[in-house]
Amino acid sequence: MISVRSTGVGVLDKAMAIVELCEYRPSSASQIARELDMKTSTAHRLATALVAHELLQRDESGVYRLGRRAQPSRLTDLARPCLERLTRDIRETSQLWLARGSDRICVASVIADTELRVVLASGVSLPLSEGGSAAYALQGQLGEEGWCEAVSRRTPGLGSVSAPVKEGDDIIAAVCVVAPLFRMPGSPGDAYGAQVVATAARISRLLAA
């Protein structure tokens, strides 16, 4: 049983226990009530409020799972090993981006070990309107191959290719590889598009598991 961490604010403690439970084991209201030793009506009321605040989402079968606002921690935990593998294989910097309102935020960045490399720290926020392949991917602007690319869009001499991470039919993040153009055989998409699409699909599968 997941324990309810006590802060002295009972309702908040119970709500966060529900979020923690649904992060690791999506559950119905009755399952939440049983696991956390509370009334089903209380579990339903709190879970419904958490859905309204986008900390949980509820599917058609009545099962609650993490919502948009609570996903980044789990998403980055699942994505980081995939990004590390991608960067290790191609020796270029890889990133994970989320859309937040009119901006995009880098929530994970794995820096290449090459002497000349792209360095962008986690937490950087950029306007979606500035473009870049991650912005295009987050907005669903994809080619037939499932990726989109940008050449010298924000920084001259750099190119990037991105692909969407999906939950069901919804795009929730974008995997991006960015590198100096002189090191790419052909365009960014030709060079790394297939690997980026495969990495994004791998993260999507992990989220659905």
ABEGO torsion letter per residue (X at the ends): XBBBBBAGBAAAAAAAAAAAAAAABBBBAAAAAAAAGBBAAAAAAAAAAAAAAGABBBBAAGBBBBBAAAAAAAAAAAAAAAAAAAAAAAGBBBBBBBBBEABBBBABBBBBABABBBBBBBGBBBBAAAEEAAAAAAAGBBBAAGBBBBBGAABBGBBBBBBBBBBEABBABBBBBBBBAAABBEBAAAAAAAAAAAAAAAAAAAAAX
